[in-house]
Amino acid sequence: MSLYLVESVLHGIVQDQESFEQKIADLQEQLAQKQIHLIEVQVSKDFARAFFIFESEERSVLNESLRAQGVPVALIKPVRLVGSDLDEVKKQADRVNYLVEWNLPENLTMEQYLDRKSKNSVHYAEVPEVSFSRTYVCEDMTKCLCFYQAPDEAAVKKAREAVKAPIDTITEIASGK
């Protein structure tokens, strides 16, 4: 089974936490019948964008299943989890409130990315108010999503500067239950 990042622009499909959670429950029920498992989902505070991580055998079955359930797919790519263990993520015990998207530079290899991350991650200690949680790196090395728990956007920016990592977009995540 592979991990897939699915980004969705919700276009008013949900307006609040309750309708979002109901949509996710319905989606999980339908996808489980096709052996597709939702690992995690994060939704922007304004409910405009959602970021899903699924475990699935085939990308095409996942894509077709999401569209059949009325979930618009803006991006679907295989990803690698970095900085956390998949079983821990599945427990959903680690709360995050910010997501950073970084479009990776051309010619950066996974090995170079992992080496850079290993060397620079120690600098998160310089920004103790921010907790790094995990990263999903697209296997085609086009982008990564990094998840944080932080008091505000400025603190996330400070943490990214400390680890010498750029930011293309910061999204505040809805708090959930």
C-alpha positions as CSV (number, residue, x, y, z in Angstrom):
1,M,0.0,0.0,0.0
2,S,1.2,3.5,-0.8
3,L,0.5,6.8,0.8
4,Y,-1.2,9.5,-1.3
5,L,-1.6,13.2,-0.7
6,V,-4.9,14.5,-2.0
7,E,-5.5,18.3,-2.0
8,S,-9.1,19.4,-2.5
9,V,-10.6,22.9,-2.9
10,L,-13.9,22.4,-1.2
11,H,-15.8,25.3,-2.9
12,G,-18.5,25.5,-0.2
13,I,-19.1,21.8,0.1
14,V,-18.7,22.2,3.9
15,Q,-19.1,25.4,5.9
16,D,-18.2,24.4,9.4
17,Q,-16.6,21.7,11.5
18,E,-19.8,19.6,12.0
19,S,-20.5,19.4,8.2
20,F,-16.9,18.7,7.5
21,E,-16.7,15.8,10.0
22,Q,-19.9,14.4,8.6
23,K,-18.5,14.5,5.1
24,I,-15.3,12.8,6.3
25,A,-17.3,10.0,8.1
26,D,-19.4,9.3,5.0
27,L,-16.2,9.3,2.8
28,Q,-14.4,6.9,5.1
29,E,-17.3,4.5,5.1
30,Q,-17.5,4.5,1.3
31,L,-13.7,4.3,0.7
32,A,-13.2,1.5,3.2
33,Q,-15.2,-0.8,1.0
34,K,-12.5,-0.3,-1.7
35,Q,-9.7,-0.9,0.7
36,I,-8.8,2.8,0.8
37,H,-7.9,4.1,4.3
38,L,-7.9,7.7,5.4
39,I,-4.7,8.2,7.4
40,E,-5.4,11.9,8.2
41,V,-7.1,14.9,7.0
42,Q,-6.5,18.6,7.8
43,V,-8.8,21.4,6.7
44,S,-8.1,25.1,6.5
45,K,-9.7,27.2,9.1
46,D,-12.0,28.7,6.5
47,F,-13.0,25.2,5.2
48,A,-11.9,26.2,1.7
49,R,-9.1,23.6,1.3
50,A,-8.5,20.1,2.6
51,F,-5.4,18.0,2.7
52,F,-5.9,14.3,2.9
53,I,-3.4,11.4,3.3
54,F,-4.7,8.1,2.1
55,E,-3.3,4.6,2.1
56,S,-4.3,2.8,-1.1
57,E,-3.1,0.2,-3.6
58,E,-4.0,2.3,-6.7
59,R,-4.1,6.0,-7.4
60,S,-6.7,5.7,-10.1
61,V,-9.2,3.9,-7.8
62,L,-8.6,6.5,-5.1
63,N,-9.1,9.3,-7.6
64,E,-12.3,7.8,-9.0
65,S,-13.7,7.0,-5.6
66,L,-13.2,10.6,-4.3
67,R,-14.8,12.1,-7.4
68,A,-17.8,9.7,-7.0
69,Q,-18.2,11.0,-3.5
70,G,-18.2,14.6,-4.6
71,V,-14.7,15.5,-3.4
72,P,-13.0,17.7,-5.9
73,V,-9.4,16.6,-6.5
74,A,-6.9,19.4,-7.2
75,L,-3.8,17.3,-6.6
76,I,-3.1,13.6,-6.0
77,K,0.5,12.4,-5.6
78,P,2.3,9.5,-3.8
79,V,4.1,10.8,-0.7
80,R,6.6,9.7,1.9
81,L,6.1,10.4,5.6
82,V,9.1,12.0,7.2
83,G,9.7,12.9,10.9
84,S,7.0,10.7,12.3
85,D,5.9,7.1,12.4
86,L,2.8,6.1,10.4
87,D,1.3,4.2,13.3
88,E,1.6,7.4,15.5
89,V,-0.1,9.5,12.8
90,K,-2.9,6.9,12.5
91,K,-3.6,7.4,16.3
92,Q,-4.2,11.1,15.5
93,A,-2.9,12.1,18.9
94,D,-0.6,14.8,17.6
95,R,-2.5,18.0,17.1
96,V,-1.4,20.6,14.6
97,N,-2.7,24.0,13.7
98,Y,-0.4,25.1,10.8
99,L,0.5,23.6,7.6
100,V,3.4,24.9,5.5
101,E,3.7,24.1,1.8
102,W,7.1,24.2,0.1
103,N,7.5,23.7,-3.6
104,L,10.8,22.0,-3.7
105,P,13.6,23.3,-6.0
106,E,14.3,21.4,-9.2
107,N,17.0,18.7,-9.1
108,L,16.7,18.2,-5.4
109,T,16.8,14.5,-4.7
110,M,15.1,12.7,-1.8
111,E,18.5,11.8,-0.3
112,Q,19.6,15.4,-0.4
113,Y,16.3,16.5,1.1
114,L,16.5,14.0,3.9
115,D,20.2,14.9,4.6
116,R,19.3,18.6,4.7
117,K,16.4,17.9,7.1
118,S,18.5,15.8,9.4
119,K,21.2,18.5,9.6
120,N,18.8,21.4,10.1
121,S,16.1,19.9,12.3
122,V,18.2,20.5,15.4
123,H,17.6,24.2,15.0
124,Y,13.9,23.8,15.9
125,A,15.2,23.9,19.5
126,E,15.8,27.7,18.9
127,V,12.1,28.2,18.6
128,P,10.7,26.2,21.6
129,E,7.2,27.6,21.2
130,V,6.8,25.7,17.9
131,S,6.5,22.0,17.7
132,F,7.3,20.3,14.4
133,S,5.1,17.3,13.9
134,R,5.7,15.7,10.5
135,T,6.3,16.2,6.8
136,Y,4.9,14.5,3.7
137,V,7.3,14.7,0.7
138,C,5.9,14.0,-2.7
139,E,7.8,11.1,-4.2
140,D,8.3,13.2,-7.4
141,M,10.1,15.8,-5.3
142,T,7.9,18.7,-6.4
143,K,6.6,19.7,-2.9
144,C,6.3,18.9,0.7
145,L,3.8,19.6,3.4
146,C,5.1,20.3,7.0
147,F,2.8,20.3,10.0
148,Y,3.3,22.4,13.2
149,Q,1.7,23.3,16.5
150,A,2.4,27.0,17.1
151,P,1.0,30.0,18.8
152,D,0.7,32.0,15.6
153,E,1.9,32.3,12.0
154,A,4.9,34.5,13.0
155,A,6.2,31.7,15.2
156,V,6.0,29.2,12.3
157,K,7.9,31.6,10.1
158,K,10.6,32.0,12.8
159,A,10.9,28.2,13.0
160,R,11.2,27.8,9.3
161,E,14.0,30.5,9.3
162,A,15.8,28.6,12.0
163,V,15.9,25.4,10.0
164,K,16.7,27.3,6.8
165,A,13.5,26.1,5.0
166,P,11.4,28.3,2.7
167,I,7.7,28.8,2.8
168,D,5.4,29.0,-0.3
169,T,2.1,28.9,1.7
170,I,1.1,28.8,5.3
171,T,-2.4,27.5,6.1
172,E,-4.0,27.8,9.5
173,I,-5.8,24.5,10.2
174,A,-9.3,24.2,11.7
175,S,-9.1,23.2,15.4
176,G,-11.5,20.2,15.3
177,K,-12.7,18.4,18.4
